[in-house]
Amino acid sequence: MEKPRILIADDDEGVRTSLRLLLHRTGYEVIAVPDAAGAMEMVRSDTHLDLALLDMNFTRATSGDEGLVLLRQIKIFRPELPVILMTAWATIALAVKGVQAGAVDFVSKPWDNRGLLLQIRSAIEVYGVPHNVNSDSIDSFDRCGIIGESPRMLEIIETLKKIAPTDAPVLIMGENGTGKELIAQALHKNSARCDRPFVKVNLGGMSSTLFESEMFGHKKGAFTGAVSDRPGRFAAADTGTIFLDEIGDLDLASQVKMLRVLQEHTYERLGDDRPRHVDVRVVCATNADLPSMVSSRTFREDLFYRINLITIELPPLRERRSDIPELVRFFVRQNSDETGAKASQFDDGAMDLLKKLPYPGNIRELRNLVRKCVLLIDKEEITADDLLPVINPAGVEAASVEATFLPDANALDNMQCAAIKSALQIHGGNLSRVAASLGITRQTLYRRMEKYHIDR
């Protein structure tokens, strides 16, 4: 008979050592990790865990929020796994929160060995489950246009299959053009809310003065120009999913208002003091480094923890080059369907060259390049020689272009810099056209030009 396997997650090495010795002597197999990331890695990879024993604070914080977040994450991926929470800062309120989030028991530090062993044995006997639980992914999962079979993308798809049926808030992180909106659509499409509204909100393009009116709505006469009642985006998304894109661009005052509706599920229209309840699943996206913004106090820590119960990090296209051929074929078919033009094919040489380009604009840039090639090159089969004038209309020798685009790990900045300089020359310094041709926003273009010290 196999020994029961227990996962211990605690940042204190002394606690891990004491628990490991105690549990080993009692006949348990123990896996001990020092942080939440290690705990989640074990939960997702080890299907033979019988119980998790989790600390509630992995830093100097004493609120217990870190442990509650970890507990909720575990319950999404392994809802059947019994969890016992541990903390040196025990309160009745914290224990209640833990049980409400799915914990089966609560232990105060320092613990009584006999009492702890009794709690562990009872939890495994009462809540333990057989290890042959079927956790196969649902075959009918709708990818919503997400393309890719690279290891990183397959891992993301498997994560989506697990979390889509839940109401867990999700934070999608990645560079511009990596497909964050498609991920949000897949989460909605494969959820129990799939037949309810899916409301997209671009917070990056929203004025802070209009934030409350746009998000929560207003009553007639609430301000000059409010000639009628207007529902906000949260009202439109009620019972469905709201996708908050570019949430990292919210100013601090708007972050406070956003936090309230996410915490309390209520809001008030401008000009109306009657609270309104809203039932939405929240999916956020950003290309900003939110953890760094939290450290610099430009993004609220409590809002960050509220939106990132589950985080999905999308890789840039340069880190999933094996997916480029499939993406190219998809964009060719898509262009043919939209325009009625005959679908062209890219031969092996052209495809190899496409796989070497830097793509600062990621998938969006690749899509624009494929469409441009299909429109400009009137051939059934496009070769590398046909492709070079499109990606390098300035007329640099082919050998120089290919050398520039070789995917050397140390040459990525040079590739991006060369692409921007070439586009600036082609479009005569018109930044709007340069950004459009590269498939990136003007803001991203400004940042890249500043990074590479490029002048118009």
C-alpha positions in Angstrom: 0.0 0.0 0.0 1.4 3.4 -1.0 2.1 5.9 1.7 -0.1 9.0 1.7 1.6 11.9 0.1 1.5 15.3 1.8 2.5 18.6 0.3 4.0 21.2 2.7 4.3 24.8 1.6 6.0 27.1 4.1 8.7 29.8 3.7 10.2 28.9 7.0 12.9 26.2 6.6 12.6 25.3 10.3 8.9 24.6 9.9 9.4 22.5 6.8 12.1 20.4 8.5 10.0 19.9 11.7 6.9 18.9 9.8 8.9 16.6 7.4 10.5 14.7 10.4 7.1 14.4 12.2 5.2 13.2 9.2 8.0 10.8 8.0 8.1 9.2 11.4 4.3 8.7 11.2 4.4 7.0 7.8 3.7 9.8 5.4 5.6 10.7 2.2 6.4 14.4 2.2 7.1 17.0 -0.5 8.1 20.4 1.0 8.4 23.7 -0.9 9.2 27.2 0.3 6.7 29.3 -1.7 3.4 29.5 -3.5 4.9 29.0 -6.9 6.5 25.7 -5.9 3.2 24.6 -4.4 1.3 25.2 -7.6 4.0 23.4 -9.6 3.5 20.3 -7.5 -0.3 20.5 -7.5 -0.3 20.7 -11.3 2.2 18.0 -11.9 1.7 15.5 -9.0 -1.6 13.7 -9.3 -1.0 11.5 -6.3 -1.1 14.1 -3.6 -3.4 13.2 -0.7 -3.3 16.5 1.3 -1.8 20.0 1.2 -0.6 21.8 4.4 -0.2 25.4 3.5 1.2 28.4 5.3 -0.8 31.6 4.9 2.0 34.1 4.6 5.1 33.6 2.4 6.5 37.1 3.0 6.6 39.5 5.9 2.9 40.1 5.5 0.5 38.8 8.2 -2.8 39.3 6.5 -3.1 35.7 5.2 -4.1 36.9 1.7 -1.2 35.0 0.1 -2.4 31.8 1.6 -6.0 32.4 0.6 -4.9 33.2 -3.0 -2.9 30.0 -3.1 -5.8 28.0 -1.7 -8.2 29.3 -4.3 -5.7 28.5 -7.1 -5.3 24.9 -5.8 -9.0 24.5 -5.7 -9.3 25.4 -9.3 -6.8 22.8 -10.5 -7.4 20.2 -7.8 -10.9 20.8 -6.3 -10.8 17.3 -4.6 -7.5 17.9 -2.8 -8.0 18.5 1.0 -6.1 21.5 2.3 -5.2 22.5 5.8 -4.1 26.0 6.5 -1.4 27.1 9.0 -0.6 30.5 10.4 1.1 32.1 13.4 -1.4 35.0 13.1 -4.6 33.1 13.6 -7.9 34.9 14.0 -11.5 33.6 13.8 -12.1 35.8 10.8 -9.1 34.4 9.0 -10.2 30.8 9.8 -13.7 31.6 8.4 -12.3 33.0 5.2 -10.1 29.9 4.8 -13.0 27.5 5.2 -15.2 29.6 2.9 -12.4 29.3 0.3 -12.3 25.5 0.5 -10.0 24.6 3.4 -11.0 21.6 5.4 -9.2 22.7 8.6 -7.1 25.4 10.2 -3.9 25.1 12.4 -2.3 27.7 14.6 1.5 27.9 15.0 3.0 26.6 17.2 1.1 23.4 16.7 0.5 20.4 19.0 2.0 17.4 17.3 -0.7 14.9 18.4 -3.5 17.3 17.5 -2.0 18.1 14.1 -1.6 14.4 13.2 -5.2 13.8 14.2 -6.3 16.6 11.9 -4.3 15.3 9.0 -5.5 11.7 9.4 -9.1 12.8 9.7 -8.8 15.1 6.6 -7.4 12.3 4.5 -10.0 9.7 5.7 -12.9 12.1 5.3 -12.0 14.1 2.2 -9.4 12.0 0.4 -10.2 10.7 -3.0 -9.0 7.8 -5.2 -6.0 8.7 -7.5 -7.7 7.5 -10.6 -10.0 10.5 -10.7 -10.6 11.3 -14.4 -9.1 14.7 -15.1 -9.0 14.5 -18.9 -9.7 17.7 -20.7 -13.0 18.3 -22.4 -12.8 17.3 -26.1 -15.3 20.0 -27.1 -13.1 22.9 -25.9 -13.5 25.8 -28.3 -10.2 27.4 -29.1 -11.9 30.6 -30.5 -9.2 30.9 -33.1 -6.2 30.3 -30.8 -3.5 28.7 -33.1 -0.4 26.8 -32.1 0.9 23.4 -31.1 4.2 24.6 -29.5 4.8 23.3 -25.9 4.1 26.8 -24.4 0.7 27.1 -26.2 -0.4 23.6 -25.4 0.3 24.2 -21.8 -1.8 27.4 -22.0 -4.7 25.5 -23.7 -4.6 22.9 -20.9 -4.8 25.7 -18.3 -7.7 27.3 -20.1 -9.6 24.0 -20.1 -9.3 23.7 -16.3 -10.2 27.3 -15.4 -12.8 28.2 -18.1 -15.7 26.4 -16.4 -15.0 28.3 -13.1 -15.7 31.9 -12.2 -12.1 32.6 -11.2 -10.7 36.0 -12.1 -8.0 35.7 -14.7 -5.1 38.1 -15.5 -3.7 37.7 -19.0 -0.2 39.1 -19.5 1.8 39.5 -22.6 3.2 41.9 -25.2 0.9 43.7 -27.7 -0.2 41.5 -30.5 0.2 38.1 -28.7 -3.6 37.3 -28.7 -4.8 38.3 -25.2 -8.3 39.0 -26.4 -8.6 35.5 -28.0 -7.7 34.0 -24.6 -10.4 36.0 -22.9 -12.9 35.0 -25.6 -12.0 31.3 -25.0 -12.5 31.7 -21.3 -16.0 33.0 -21.9 -16.9 30.7 -24.7 -16.1 27.6 -22.6 -17.7 28.8 -19.4 -21.3 28.4 -18.0 -21.8 32.0 -19.0 -21.2 31.4 -22.7 -24.7 32.4 -23.8 -24.5 35.6 -21.7 -22.8 38.9 -22.7 -19.1 39.2 -23.3 -18.2 42.9 -22.9 -14.8 44.2 -24.0 -13.5 47.4 -22.4 -10.2 49.1 -23.5 -9.2 50.9 -20.3 -6.1 52.2 -22.0 -8.2 54.4 -24.3 -10.6 55.6 -21.6 -10.3 59.1 -20.1 -10.1 59.1 -16.3 -12.8 61.8 -16.3 -15.2 59.5 -18.1 -14.3 56.3 -16.2 -17.3 56.3 -13.8 -19.8 57.1 -16.5 -18.4 54.5 -18.9 -18.1 51.7 -16.4 -21.0 52.4 -14.0 -23.4 54.5 -16.1 -25.1 57.8 -15.1 -28.6 59.2 -14.5 -30.1 61.9 -16.6 -28.8 65.3 -15.4 -25.9 63.8 -13.5 -23.6 66.2 -15.3 -23.7 68.7 -18.2 -24.6 66.7 -21.3 -26.2 63.8 -19.5 -29.5 64.1 -21.4 -30.7 60.6 -20.6 -30.1 57.7 -18.3 -27.2 55.5 -19.5 -26.2 52.0 -18.3 -22.5 51.4 -17.9 -20.3 48.5 -19.1 -20.8 46.5 -15.9 -24.5 46.6 -16.3 -24.1 45.5 -19.9 -21.9 42.6 -18.8 -24.2 41.5 -15.9 -24.5 37.6 -15.7 -21.7 37.4 -18.3 -18.0 38.2 -18.6 -16.3 41.6 -18.7 -12.9 41.8 -20.3 -10.8 44.7 -19.0 -8.0 45.2 -21.4 -5.0 47.4 -20.6 -5.9 47.4 -16.9 -2.3 48.6 -16.1 -3.2 52.0 -17.6 -5.7 52.8 -14.9 -4.9 55.8 -12.7 -4.9 55.3 -9.0 -8.2 57.0 -8.4 -9.9 54.7 -11.0 -8.2 51.7 -9.4 -10.0 52.4 -6.1 -13.4 52.5 -7.8 -12.6 49.4 -9.8 -11.5 47.6 -6.6 -14.8 48.4 -4.9 -17.0 46.8 -7.6 -14.8 43.7 -7.8 -14.8 43.2 -4.0 -18.4 44.0 -3.2 -20.0 43.2 -6.6 -22.0 46.5 -6.3 -21.7 49.9 -7.8 -23.6 53.2 -8.1 -24.4 55.1 -11.2 -23.3 58.7 -11.4 -26.1 60.9 -9.9 -27.7 57.9 -8.2 -26.9 56.7 -4.6 -28.8 53.4 -5.0 -26.4 50.5 -5.0 -26.7 48.1 -7.9 -25.6 44.4 -7.7 -23.6 42.9 -10.6 -22.8 39.3 -11.3 -19.8 39.1 -13.7 -16.7 37.1 -14.3 -13.7 39.4 -14.6 -10.9 38.8 -17.1 -8.1 41.4 -17.3 -5.2 41.9 -19.6 -2.1 44.0 -19.8 1.3 44.3 -21.4 2.6 46.2 -18.3 4.7 44.7 -15.5 2.1 44.8 -12.8 4.3 43.3 -10.0 6.9 46.1 -10.6 4.1 48.7 -10.6 2.8 47.3 -7.3 6.4 47.7 -5.9 6.6 51.2 -7.2 3.1 51.9 -5.8 1.6 52.9 -9.2 -0.8 49.9 -9.1 -2.7 48.9 -6.0 -1.6 45.7 -4.3 -5.1 44.8 -3.2 -6.4 45.3 -6.8 -3.6 43.2 -8.1 -4.5 40.2 -5.9 -8.1 40.7 -6.7 -7.6 40.2 -10.5 -4.8 37.7 -10.7 -6.1 34.6 -8.9 -5.0 32.8 -12.1 -2.3 34.4 -14.4 -1.7 33.4 -18.0 1.5 34.7 -19.5 1.4 34.6 -23.3 4.8 34.1 -25.0 5.9 36.5 -27.7 6.0 35.1 -31.2 9.8 35.0 -31.2 9.5 32.4 -28.4 7.1 30.1 -30.3 8.5 30.2 -33.9 7.4 26.6 -34.5 3.8 27.9 -34.6 4.6 30.4 -37.4 3.9 28.1 -40.4 0.4 27.2 -39.0 -0.3 30.8 -38.4 0.8 31.8 -41.9 -1.5 29.2 -43.5 -4.4 30.4 -41.3 -3.9 34.0 -42.3 -3.7 33.0 -46.0 -7.0 31.2 -45.8 -8.6 34.0 -43.8 -7.5 36.6 -46.4 -8.9 34.4 -49.2 -12.2 34.0 -47.4 -12.5 37.7 -46.8 -11.4 39.0 -50.2 -12.3 36.1 -52.5 -8.8 36.0 -53.8 -7.1 32.7 -54.6 -5.1 31.4 -51.7 -1.3 31.7 -52.3 1.2 29.3 -50.7 4.6 30.0 -49.2 7.3 27.6 -50.2 9.8 26.2 -47.7 12.4 28.9 -48.4 9.8 31.7 -47.8 8.5 30.0 -44.7 12.1 29.6 -43.3 12.6 33.4 -43.8 9.3 34.2 -42.1 10.4 32.1 -39.1 13.5 34.3 -38.8 11.9 37.7 -38.6 11.9 39.6 -35.3 8.2 40.4 -35.0 8.1 43.2 -32.5 4.4 43.4 -33.2 4.0 39.6 -32.6 1.1 37.8 -34.3 -0.6 41.0 -35.4 2.5 41.9 -37.3 2.8 38.5 -38.9 -0.9 38.7 -40.0 -0.3 42.1 -41.6 2.8 40.9 -43.4 1.1 37.8 -44.8 -1.8 39.9 -46.1 0.6 42.3 -47.7 2.5 39.5 -49.4 -0.7 37.9 -50.7 -1.9 41.2 -52.1 1.4 42.4 -53.6 2.8 39.1 -54.9 0.5 37.7 -57.6 1.8 34.1 -57.6 0.4 30.8 -56.5 3.6 30.0 -54.7 5.6 32.7 -52.9 9.3 32.2 -52.6 12.0 33.8 -50.4 13.1 35.9 -53.3 9.5 37.2 -53.7 9.3 37.9 -50.0 12.5 39.9 -49.6 11.3 43.0 -51.4 8.2 43.1 -49.3 10.0 42.9 -45.9 12.9 45.0 -47.2 11.7 47.5 -49.9 14.7 49.7 -49.2 16.7 47.4 -51.4 19.3 46.1 -49.0 21.1 43.0 -50.4 19.3 39.7 -49.6 22.3 38.3 -47.8 22.4 41.3 -45.5 18.7 41.0 -44.7 18.9 37.3 -43.9 21.9 37.9 -41.8 20.1 40.6 -39.9 17.1 38.3 -39.2 19.0 35.3 -38.0 17.4 34.3 -34.7 20.6 34.7 -32.6 19.7 35.1 -28.9 22.0 38.1 -28.7 20.7 39.8 -31.8 17.0 40.3 -30.9 17.4 44.0 -30.2 19.3 44.4 -33.4 16.5 42.7 -35.4 13.8 44.9 -33.8 15.9 48.0 -34.3 16.6 47.2 -38.0 12.9 46.5 -38.6 11.9 49.9 -37.1 14.6 51.8 -39.1 13.5 50.1 -42.3 9.9 51.0 -41.7 10.8 54.6 -40.9 12.7 54.9 -44.2 9.8 53.3 -46.2 7.2 55.6 -44.7 9.2 58.8 -44.6 9.1 59.0 -40.8 5.3 58.9 -40.6 4.9 57.2 -37.2 1.3 56.2 -37.6 2.1 54.3 -40.9 5.3 52.8 -39.3 3.3 51.5 -36.3 0.6 50.1 -38.6 3.1 48.4 -40.9 4.8 46.7 -37.9 1.5 45.7 -36.3 2.1 47.6 -33.1 0.6 50.7 -31.4 2.2 54.1 -31.6 2.9 54.0 -27.8 4.8 50.7 -28.3 6.7 52.3 -31.3 7.6 55.3 -29.1 9.0 53.0 -26.4 11.0 51.0 -28.9 12.4 54.1 -30.6 13.5 55.5 -27.2 15.0 52.1 -26.2 17.1 51.9 -29.4 17.8 55.7 -29.6 16.1 56.0 -33.0 15.3 59.4 -34.3 12.8 60.1 -37.1 
